[in-house]
Amino acid sequence: MKIFSAQQIYEADKSTIKKEQISSEALMERAASQLFEWVHSRLRGTQVNIVLFCGIGNNGGDGMVLARMLHEHGYSTKVYVVNYSDTRSEDFLLNLNRLKEVEVWPDFINESSEMPELSPNDIIVDAIFGIGLNRPPSPWLGKLIQHINASQAFVLSVDIPSGLPMDREPWHASHVIHSSYVLTFQVPKLVFFLPNTGIYVNQWEVLDIGLDQEYLSNTQTDFELIGRPEVLPMYRPRLKFSHKGTYGHSLIVGGGYGKIGAVQLASNACLSVGSGLVTVYVPKCGYHSLQTAVPEVMVLTDADEENISQIQLPFQPTVIGAGIGIGLNEKTVSAFGALLKSVSLPMVIDADGLNILSQHPEMLKDVPELSVLTPHPKELERLIGKWDSDFDKLEKTKAFSSKYKVVVLIKGAHTITVLKDKGYVNTTGNPGMATAGSGDVLTGMITGLMAQGYPSLEATIFGVYLHGLAGDLAASTLGYEATKASNIIENIGNAYSELFRQPEQATQENN
């Protein structure tokens, strides 16, 4: 699913109005009808106080239409107009008059007004600001937002939480609505998925308001949201007459004294995601534990007992995943640099492999094109430098990716895969995956997918999605706290099955 900018959404509105030859007011009526149907289908006439805070722009106009529809269906409503400017949109004024025609009389709130009384039992509809917010709310508006947040009521935001801009972090963190639920029109917004802005959105749902599909289909966006519909077409089915050689030979290079477990996890994940063969290259100290823990992998050992000192390969691997648990020993750094110079096909580089690159940036020129770098936040910071905001982080990651022609992960609750100027936002995963070894599993999975012939970008997008889905399945039975990296591996097969499971309703209809 594409993630559009505010300007692109405005253009979609204009294109819809022109193509369908309707008014902007009619489009507003359509949007508010979707809001009403969502609310009405859940409340079913339940008598609860619904308090609507409407701004004086088009977002407030949406709130006005919703208030009218709620009133017409017998709901108890109270409407406040948040009077933050002398300028009002035409559609707001039109729907304000229509609201008065059904004898609903809003109260106007301005800087001198007392804060309205709110109860934790109320349902609050936030329709103050929309996606066009381009300046900080004035201090009195900030106090009103704080008052709403302090009410402990269920807060339903229209399109986006008020006070949250579309293209930057908030000016004042406390001057943003903390939404219990956001009903967003047509497409999700990027700010829902970034660490410092997603915190204002507890849950969200897209309402289809029928914007011009031709415009939406033909318009290129900087970001895409990756869910099941996006990854299913990437899957490459296994062929009946294939064999283990058909699905590639992965090499995992890593490990050091006390960190062989990282290689165990990565190589096991690599096999579990479907790599035909997996060989690991480790110091001598890792030989016996690997042969015991993962008997399906082949083991090559370095001459050094505790560290990798030189990497000599008796075969040509399909893909190499390197860096997990490898350490920063001087001989290891030299061996890693030599490995980079000897490899021409894309690699997967993680952990200390990334730290070596950040300490020796001259090595970056030797990283094969379209290699995949999988840093956690601190490793990313060492590579691209400090950032001022999540948006600055995205821009710096894009610049780094473009300069070195590599795929870069921005790990987080919604991991973002970046290649040059394009980002792919993942939708699977949970807090239980914030555990030791989870990143090693991801490295092994991406390596295993690349071994099977998936291009590095697809392997990364697909691997991140499967990794998160396996983690979700693990946490669903174990809980967040008890989920371990090895549990993620155990659920890779279940994740594949879940990917192809038909929805229950569709299955019943087919029967």
C-alpha positions in Angstrom: 0.0 0.0 0.0 1.4 3.4 -1.0 2.0 6.0 1.7 1.2 9.4 0.2 2.4 12.9 1.2 0.0 15.6 2.2 0.3 17.3 -1.1 -0.3 14.1 -3.0 -3.5 13.5 -1.0 -4.7 17.0 -1.8 -4.0 16.3 -5.5 -6.0 13.0 -5.2 -8.9 15.0 -3.8 -8.8 17.5 -6.7 -8.5 14.7 -9.2 -11.5 12.9 -7.7 -13.6 16.1 -7.7 -12.7 16.9 -11.3 -13.2 13.3 -12.7 -16.5 12.6 -10.9 -17.7 16.2 -11.3 -18.7 16.5 -7.7 -18.2 19.3 -5.2 -15.7 19.3 -2.4 -18.7 19.4 -0.1 -20.0 16.2 -1.6 -16.6 14.5 -1.0 -16.7 15.7 2.6 -20.2 14.2 3.0 -18.8 10.9 1.6 -15.9 10.9 4.0 -18.1 11.8 7.0 -20.5 9.0 6.1 -17.7 6.5 6.4 -16.9 8.0 9.8 -20.5 7.7 10.9 -20.9 4.1 9.7 -17.7 3.1 11.6 -19.0 4.7 14.8 -22.6 3.5 14.4 -21.7 -0.1 13.6 -20.0 -0.3 17.0 -22.3 1.8 19.2 -25.6 0.6 17.7 -27.5 3.4 19.4 -25.8 3.0 22.8 -26.5 6.2 24.8 -23.1 7.6 25.5 -22.0 11.2 25.5 -20.1 12.0 22.2 -18.1 15.2 22.4 -16.8 16.6 19.1 -14.0 19.2 18.9 -14.1 20.7 15.4 -11.6 23.0 14.0 -12.5 25.7 11.4 -10.9 24.0 8.4 -12.0 21.0 6.3 -11.1 18.6 9.2 -13.6 20.5 11.3 -16.0 20.3 8.4 -15.8 16.5 8.5 -16.5 16.7 12.3 -19.6 18.9 11.6 -21.0 16.4 9.1 -20.4 13.6 11.5 -22.1 15.5 14.4 -25.2 16.1 12.2 -25.4 12.4 11.3 -25.0 11.3 14.9 -27.7 13.7 16.0 -30.1 12.5 13.2 -29.6 9.0 14.5 -30.5 9.8 18.1 -27.0 10.0 19.7 -26.2 12.4 22.5 -23.8 14.9 21.1 -22.0 18.0 22.2 -20.1 20.1 19.6 -17.3 22.6 20.3 -15.9 24.7 17.6 -12.2 25.4 18.3 -11.9 29.0 17.1 -8.2 29.3 16.4 -8.4 31.7 13.4 -10.5 34.3 11.7 -10.2 32.3 8.5 -12.8 29.5 7.9 -13.0 27.1 5.0 -16.2 27.3 2.8 -17.1 23.7 3.5 -16.8 24.2 7.2 -19.1 27.2 7.1 -21.6 25.3 4.9 -21.7 22.4 7.3 -21.9 24.6 10.4 -25.1 26.1 9.0 -26.5 22.6 8.2 -25.8 21.6 11.8 -27.7 24.6 13.1 -30.6 23.7 10.7 -31.1 20.5 12.7 -31.0 22.5 15.9 -27.5 21.5 17.1 -25.9 24.6 18.4 -22.1 24.4 18.9 -20.2 26.2 21.6 -17.2 28.2 20.4 -13.9 27.9 22.3 -11.3 30.6 22.1 -8.3 31.8 24.1 -10.4 33.2 26.8 -12.8 30.3 27.2 -12.8 28.0 30.2 -11.9 24.4 29.5 -15.0 22.2 28.8 -15.9 19.6 31.4 -15.0 16.1 30.1 -15.6 12.7 31.6 -13.6 9.4 31.3 -16.9 7.9 30.1 -17.2 10.3 27.1 -16.3 9.5 23.6 -14.3 12.4 22.2 -14.0 13.0 18.5 -10.9 15.0 17.6 -11.5 17.0 14.3 -9.4 20.1 15.1 -6.5 19.9 12.7 -6.1 17.9 9.6 -3.1 16.9 7.5 -2.3 20.4 6.5 -0.9 21.6 9.9 2.2 23.6 9.1 2.8 25.6 12.3 2.7 24.9 16.0 -0.7 25.2 17.8 -0.9 28.4 19.9 -0.3 27.9 23.6 -4.0 28.0 24.5 -4.7 25.3 21.9 -1.9 23.3 23.4 -3.6 23.6 26.8 -6.9 22.4 25.2 -5.1 19.4 23.7 -3.5 18.6 27.1 -7.0 18.9 28.7 -8.4 16.4 26.2 -5.5 14.0 26.8 -5.9 14.3 30.6 -9.6 13.4 30.4 -8.9 9.6 30.1 -11.8 9.4 27.6 -11.7 7.4 24.4 -10.4 9.7 21.7 -11.3 9.1 18.1 -9.2 11.3 15.7 -10.4 12.1 12.2 -7.6 11.4 9.6 -4.7 12.3 11.9 -4.2 13.3 15.6 -4.5 17.0 16.0 -1.2 18.8 16.5 0.7 16.1 14.6 2.2 17.4 11.4 2.6 15.1 8.4 6.2 15.9 7.5 8.1 16.6 10.7 8.1 15.8 14.4 5.7 17.9 16.6 6.8 21.3 17.8 5.7 20.5 21.3 5.4 16.9 22.3 2.6 17.6 24.8 0.5 19.6 22.2 -0.5 16.5 20.3 -3.7 14.5 20.8 -3.0 11.0 22.1 -5.5 9.1 20.0 -7.1 5.9 21.1 -8.1 5.3 17.5 -7.5 7.1 14.2 -9.8 6.8 11.3 -7.6 8.0 8.4 -8.9 8.6 4.9 -8.0 6.4 2.0 -4.3 5.8 2.9 -2.2 5.6 6.1 0.2 8.4 7.0 4.0 7.9 7.4 3.9 9.5 10.9 1.9 6.5 12.1 5.0 4.3 11.8 7.9 6.4 13.1 9.1 6.1 16.7 8.7 9.7 17.8 5.3 10.3 16.1 3.7 6.8 16.1 3.4 7.1 19.9 0.4 9.4 19.4 -1.5 6.7 17.5 -2.7 3.7 19.6 -4.7 2.1 16.7 -5.6 3.2 13.2 -7.8 2.1 10.4 -8.1 3.3 6.8 -11.5 4.4 5.5 -12.0 4.1 1.8 -13.6 7.3 0.6 -13.4 6.5 -3.1 -10.6 8.8 -4.2 -9.5 8.6 -7.8 -8.0 5.1 -8.2 -6.2 6.0 -11.4 -4.4 8.9 -9.7 -3.5 6.7 -6.7 -2.3 3.8 -8.9 -0.1 6.0 -11.2 1.4 8.3 -8.6 4.8 7.3 -7.3 5.4 7.6 -3.6 8.6 7.7 -1.4 7.3 5.1 0.9 5.2 1.9 0.8 3.5 0.0 3.6 4.3 -3.7 3.4 1.6 -6.2 4.4 0.4 -9.6 3.2 -0.8 -8.4 -0.2 2.6 -6.9 -0.9 4.7 -9.9 0.0 2.6 -12.7 -1.4 3.6 -11.8 -5.1 7.3 -12.0 -4.0 7.1 -15.6 -2.9 8.9 -18.1 -5.2 7.3 -21.6 -5.0 9.4 -24.7 -4.8 9.6 -26.9 -7.9 8.8 -30.6 -7.8 12.0 -31.7 -9.4 14.3 -29.4 -7.6 17.1 -30.4 -5.2 19.2 -28.7 -2.5 21.5 -27.2 -5.0 18.5 -25.4 -6.6 18.1 -23.3 -3.5 21.6 -22.0 -3.1 24.6 -22.4 -0.8 24.7 -19.8 2.0 27.9 -18.9 3.9 27.6 -17.4 7.4 30.9 -15.8 8.5 31.1 -14.8 12.1 31.6 -15.8 15.7 34.3 -15.4 18.3 35.0 -16.8 21.7 31.7 -16.5 23.7 29.7 -15.4 20.7 29.2 -18.6 18.7 25.5 -18.6 19.6 25.0 -15.7 17.1 26.2 -17.9 14.3 24.1 -20.8 15.5 21.0 -18.6 15.4 21.8 -17.1 12.0 22.7 -20.4 10.3 19.6 -22.1 11.7 17.4 -19.3 10.5 19.1 -19.4 7.1 18.2 -23.1 6.8 14.7 -22.7 8.2 13.8 -20.0 5.6 14.8 -22.3 2.8 18.5 -22.1 1.9 19.4 -25.4 0.2 22.9 -25.6 1.9 24.5 -23.6 4.7 28.1 -23.5 5.6 29.5 -21.5 8.5 33.0 -20.1 8.9 34.0 -19.7 12.5 37.0 -19.7 14.8 38.1 -23.2 16.0 36.3 -22.7 19.3 32.9 -22.9 17.5 33.4 -26.2 15.8 31.9 -28.7 18.3 29.0 -26.6 19.5 27.9 -25.8 16.0 28.1 -29.4 14.8 26.0 -30.4 17.8 23.5 -27.5 17.9 22.8 -27.3 14.2 23.7 -30.7 12.6 22.3 -29.6 9.2 25.0 -27.0 8.6 28.6 -27.6 7.5 31.4 -26.1 9.5 34.7 -24.5 8.3 37.1 -23.2 10.9 39.7 -20.5 11.0 43.3 -21.3 12.0 42.8 -19.1 15.0 41.2 -20.6 18.1 39.2 -17.6 19.3 38.9 -15.1 16.4 38.6 -15.1 12.7 42.0 -14.2 11.3 41.8 -15.1 7.6 38.9 -16.4 5.5 39.9 -19.1 3.1 37.0 -20.8 1.2 37.2 -24.1 -0.7 34.0 -23.3 -2.5 32.0 -20.5 -4.1 29.0 -19.6 -2.0 25.8 -18.2 -3.5 25.6 -15.5 -0.9 27.5 -14.5 2.2 26.1 -13.2 5.5 28.9 -11.8 7.6 29.6 -9.9 10.8 27.5 -11.6 13.5 29.5 -12.1 16.7 32.7 -11.6 14.8 34.3 -9.0 17.1 36.8 -6.2 16.4 40.1 -8.0 16.8 42.8 -6.4 14.5 43.3 -9.7 12.6 39.5 -10.0 12.2 39.2 -6.5 10.8 41.9 -7.3 8.2 40.3 -10.6 7.3 36.9 -8.8 6.9 38.4 -6.2 4.6 40.0 -8.9 2.5 36.7 -10.7 2.2 35.0 -7.5 0.9 37.6 -7.2 -1.8 37.1 -10.8 -2.9 33.3 -10.8 -3.2 31.4 -9.4 -6.2 27.9 -10.6 -5.4 25.6 -8.8 -2.9 26.3 -9.7 0.8 24.3 -9.4 4.0 26.4 -7.5 6.6 25.4 -7.2 10.3 26.6 -6.5 13.8 30.4 -6.1 14.1 30.7 -6.2 10.3 28.9 -2.9 10.4 31.0 -1.6 13.2 34.1 -2.4 11.3 32.7 -0.4 8.3 32.0 2.6 10.6 35.5 2.5 12.0 37.1 2.0 8.6 34.8 3.9 6.2 37.3 3.4 3.4 36.1 -0.2 3.3 32.6 1.0 2.2 33.8 1.3 -1.4 34.5 -2.4 -1.4 31.0 -3.4 -0.2 29.4 -5.1 -3.3 26.5 -3.2 -4.9 23.0 -4.1 -3.6 24.4 -5.6 -0.4 22.1 -5.5 2.6 23.1 -3.7 5.8 21.0 -4.6 8.9 22.0 -2.2 11.7 20.3 -1.7 15.0 19.9 2.0 15.9 23.3 2.5 17.4 25.0 0.7 14.5 23.1 2.9 12.1 24.2 6.0 13.9 27.8 5.0 13.6 27.3 4.6 9.9 25.3 7.7 8.9 26.0 10.0 11.9 23.6 11.5 14.5 20.2 12.6 13.4 17.9 15.4 14.7 14.6 13.6 14.1 13.1 10.5 12.5 12.7 12.5 9.3 16.4 13.5 9.4 17.3 9.8 10.0 15.3 8.8 6.9 17.0 11.4 4.7 20.5 10.5 5.9 19.8 6.8 5.4 18.5 7.5 1.9 21.6 9.5 1.1 23.9 6.7 2.5 22.0 4.1 0.5 22.3 6.1 -2.7 26.0 6.9 -2.2 27.0 3.3 -1.6 24.3 1.6 -3.6 23.2 -0.7 -0.7 20.0 -1.7 1.0 19.8 -0.4 4.5 17.4 -1.4 7.3 16.1 1.1 9.9 15.2 -1.3 12.6 12.3 -0.5 14.9 8.7 -1.3 15.7 8.1 -0.8 12.0 11.4 -1.7 10.4 11.9 0.4 7.2 13.9 -1.1 4.3 15.6 1.7 2.3 17.1 1.5 -1.2 18.2 4.9 -2.5 15.2 7.2 -2.3 12.5 4.6 -1.6 11.4 3.2 1.8 9.3 0.1 2.6 7.6 0.1 6.0 7.0 -3.2 7.6 3.8 -4.1 9.5 4.7 -7.3 11.4 6.5 -7.7 14.7 6.0 -7.0 18.4 7.9 -5.8 21.5 8.7 -9.4 22.4 11.2 -9.4 19.6 13.4 -6.9 21.4 15.6 -9.7 22.7 19.1 -10.9 22.2 19.7 -12.8 18.9 16.6 -11.5 17.1 18.8 -9.5 14.7 21.0 -12.6 14.1 17.9 -14.5 13.1 16.9 -11.7 10.6 20.4 -11.7 9.1 20.2 -15.5 8.5 16.7 -15.2 7.0 17.7 -12.5 4.5 20.8 -14.5 3.6 18.7 -17.6 3.1 16.2 -15.9 0.8 19.0 -14.3 -1.3 20.5 -17.8 -1.7 17.3 -19.0 -3.2 17.4 -16.3 -5.9 15.4 -13.5 -4.3 16.9 -10.1 -5.3 18.4 -8.4 -2.3 15.7 -5.8 -2.0 12.9 -8.4 -2.2 14.8 -10.7 0.1 15.0 -7.9 2.7 11.4 -6.8 2.4 10.1 -10.4 2.5 12.6 -11.4 5.2 11.7 -8.6 7.5 8.0 -9.4 7.1 8.4 -13.1 7.7 10.7 -12.4 10.7 8.1 -10.2 12.2 5.3 -12.6 11.5 7.2 -15.5 13.0 7.8 -13.3 16.1 4.1 -12.5 16.3 3.2 -16.2 16.2 5.8 -17.0 18.9 4.5 -14.2 21.1 0.9 -15.2 20.7 1.6 -18.4 22.7 4.6 -17.4 24.8 3.9 -13.7 25.6 6.3 -10.9 24.9 8.6 -11.4 27.8 9.2 -15.1 27.2 9.8 -14.9 23.5 13.4 -15.7 22.5 15.2 -15.6 19.2 15.1 -19.3 18.9 11.3 -19.2 19.2 11.3 -16.9 16.2 13.2 -19.6 14.2 10.8 -22.3 15.4 7.9 -20.3 13.9 9.4 -19.5 10.4 7.6 -22.5 8.9 4.4 -21.4 10.6 4.9 -17.9 9.2 5.0 -19.3 5.7 1.8 -21.3 6.4 0.1 -18.2 7.8 1.1 -16.3 4.7 -0.9 -18.7 2.6 -3.8 -19.3 5.0 -7.1 -18.4 3.6 -9.2 -16.1 5.7 -11.9 -18.0 7.6 -14.8 -16.3 6.0 -13.5 -17.0 2.5 -13.0 -20.7 3.4 -16.5 -21.0 4.7 -17.9 -19.4 1.5 -15.9 -21.8 -0.6 -17.5 -24.7 1.3 
